[in-house]
Structure formats: structure tokens, C-alpha cells
């Protein structure tokens, strides 16, 4: 437990040293957050989980179900990302996002880059002031096409950077 307590304050220091988000100019307009400043940026490693379901055409296909990922800073686990979508840090602060913009990943196998507004928050800590979450630099995670058995699950490994921003 004490390791986790030390990891989160170092995130605050990293965020403070990073200053305002300067990458905004290089992001696609659909996910840019001009005027917002950086709270935290973390690397995520995990999987996008899909379920075999019948589509509107009645054919079975892989449908996105949920993400499951570990949030890392300097190679250390600092939190987790899961269905909701939720991001939760070791300091017990958490946010739930709602997608409001997207841009294609770098390759056809990469999930989209996203801009999410914070719909709700829990706890008190690093994520408390966050108003926007960006998912950028995605690698992998996409699973498309037909499947054989309704109710089957399959995961597609992915990595991404999650950037947590606040207004002002």
C-alpha cells in the first residue's frame, strides 16, 4: 500500500512539471481540447473485449463490450481502466467519460483516438479536477468481422496514452 501512496504524488509532480498541454495543435480537431491544461498523462496496456452478437442484419459479428487496461506511469501501475468507461487511480480518485469526438487510429488495426467529457467522478485525488479525457497513440485493439457462436468473447490487445485535462 505504501508504494501506491508514493506513486501518486510523483504523478502530481510530473503533471505540474509538464505544464499546459502543448500537443493540442498536433491532435486531430475532433479530439483537440484547446484551452484545457494537463492534469496527468498515463500509458495504458490491456485489451478491448468483444462479444459475438447478431447485428441489425441478423449476421453474427464481433461487437465491442468493454476495455480492461492497466494505467502505467514510469513503468509502475498507477490505476486501471474498465467498462463505463472508467479510469481509477490508486489514490481512489476516478472519472467516468462519455465519448464526444473521435479520429481514426494510425493503422486499420488501431482503435480510434477519442475525446471524452467527464460525466461523473468519485473520490478525491489527482483525477478530481479532470473535465476531459483523450485517448491517443492507440496501437491494436480492433476486432472486426464475423464470428461463429453468439455469446463468445474475444479480446484484442491494445495500448494507448490517456491524457487527463482540466478547463482553465
C-alpha positions in Angstrom: 0.0 0.0 0.0 2.8 2.5 0.8 4.3 2.0 -2.7 1.0 3.2 -4.2 0.9 6.2 -1.9 4.3 7.3 -3.1 3.5 6.7 -6.8 0.5 9.0 -7.0 2.2 12.2 -5.6 5.0 11.7 -8.1 2.3 11.8 -10.8 1.3 15.2 -9.4 4.9 16.4 -9.7 5.1 15.1 -13.3 1.9 16.8 -14.2 3.0 20.1 -12.7 6.3 19.9 -14.5 4.6 19.2 -17.8 2.7 22.5 -17.8 -0.1 23.2 -20.2 -0.9 20.7 -22.9 1.1 21.8 -25.9 0.3 18.7 -28.1 -3.2 20.2 -28.8 -2.0 21.7 -32.1 -1.0 18.3 -33.4 -4.1 16.4 -32.5 -7.0 16.0 -34.9 -9.6 18.8 -34.5 -12.3 16.2 -33.5 -10.4 15.3 -30.3 -8.5 18.6 -29.5 -9.2 20.4 -26.3 -8.0 23.9 -26.8 -7.7 26.0 -23.6 -7.5 23.0 -21.3 -4.4 22.2 -19.3 -2.7 18.9 -18.5 -3.5 17.1 -15.2 -2.0 13.7 -16.0 -0.8 11.6 -18.9 -0.5 7.8 -18.5 0.2 4.8 -20.7 -2.3 2.0 -20.8 -1.7 -1.7 -21.6 -4.6 -4.0 -21.9 -7.3 -5.4 -24.1 -10.5 -4.4 -25.8 -13.1 -7.1 -25.2 -15.6 -8.1 -27.8 -18.7 -10.3 -27.8 -20.1 -12.3 -30.7 -23.6 -10.8 -31.4 -26.2 -10.7 -34.1 -26.1 -7.4 -35.9 -29.1 -5.4 -37.3 -28.7 -7.6 -40.4 -29.1 -10.8 -38.3 -25.5 -11.9 -39.0 -23.1 -12.7 -36.2 -20.2 -10.2 -35.8 -17.8 -9.0 -33.1 -19.3 -6.1 -31.0 -17.3 -4.1 -28.6 -18.1 -4.9 -25.0 -15.5 -3.3 -22.6 -11.9 -2.2 -22.1 -9.7 -3.7 -19.5 -6.3 -2.0 -19.0 -3.6 -1.2 -16.5 -2.6 2.5 -16.3 1.1 3.0 -16.0 3.5 5.9 -15.2 7.2 5.4 -15.4 6.6 1.7 -15.7 4.7 1.5 -12.5 1.0 0.6 -12.1 -0.9 3.7 -11.0 -4.5 2.7 -11.8 -6.9 0.9 -14.0 -9.3 1.5 -16.9 -12.5 -0.6 -17.3 -16.1 -0.5 -18.6 -18.1 2.7 -18.2 -15.6 3.9 -19.4 -14.0 4.4 -16.0 -10.4 5.4 -15.1 -9.5 4.9 -11.5 -6.2 5.7 -9.8 -4.5 4.2 -6.8 -5.4 7.3 -4.8 -9.1 6.3 -5.3 -10.0 9.2 -7.5 -12.0 8.1 -10.6 -13.8 9.6 -13.5 -16.4 8.2 -16.0 -16.3 9.5 -19.5 -18.7 10.0 -22.4 -17.3 10.0 -25.9 -17.8 13.3 -27.7 -15.3 13.0 -30.6 -13.1 10.6 -32.4 -10.5 10.3 -35.0 -9.1 7.2 -36.8 -6.1 5.3 -35.3 -2.8 5.3 -37.3 -3.5 2.0 -39.0 -6.7 0.0 -39.7 -5.8 -2.4 -36.8 -5.7 0.5 -34.3 -8.8 1.6 -32.3 -9.9 5.2 -32.7 -8.5 8.2 -30.8 -11.2 9.6 -28.6 -12.2 12.8 -26.8 -14.4 12.1 -23.8 -16.1 14.5 -21.4 -16.2 13.6 -17.8 -19.8 12.6 -16.9 -19.2 11.8 -13.3 -16.4 11.5 -10.7 -15.7 9.6 -7.5 -13.2 10.0 -4.6 -10.8 12.8 -4.2 -7.3 12.9 -5.7 -5.4 13.5 -8.9 -8.5 13.0 -11.2 -10.8 15.3 -9.2 -10.4 18.4 -11.4 -10.5 16.5 -14.7 -13.1 17.6 -17.3 -11.8 15.9 -20.5 -10.0 12.6 -21.3 -8.2 12.0 -24.6 -7.2 8.5 -25.8 -4.3 9.0 -28.3 -1.5 7.0 -29.8 -3.5 3.8 -29.9 -2.0 0.6 -31.1 -4.1 -2.5 -31.8 -7.4 -3.3 -30.1 -9.6 -3.6 -33.1 -11.5 -6.8 -33.8 -13.9 -6.9 -36.8 -15.6 -9.4 -39.0 -17.9 -12.4 -38.5 -17.8 -14.8 -35.6 -19.3 -18.3 -35.2 -21.1 -18.5 -31.8 -23.3 -15.9 -30.2 -22.1 -15.1 -26.7 -18.5 -15.9 -27.3 -15.9 -13.4 -26.1 -12.6 -12.5 -27.6 -10.0 -9.9 -26.6 -7.8 -7.8 -28.8 -4.6 -6.5 -27.1 -4.1 -2.7 -27.2 -2.1 0.1 -25.8 -2.8 3.8 -25.7 -2.0 7.1 -24.0 -4.7 8.6 -21.8 -4.4 12.4 -21.3 -6.5 13.9 -18.5 -7.2 17.6 -18.9 -9.0 20.4 -16.9 -10.6 23.6 -18.1 -8.7 26.8 -17.2 
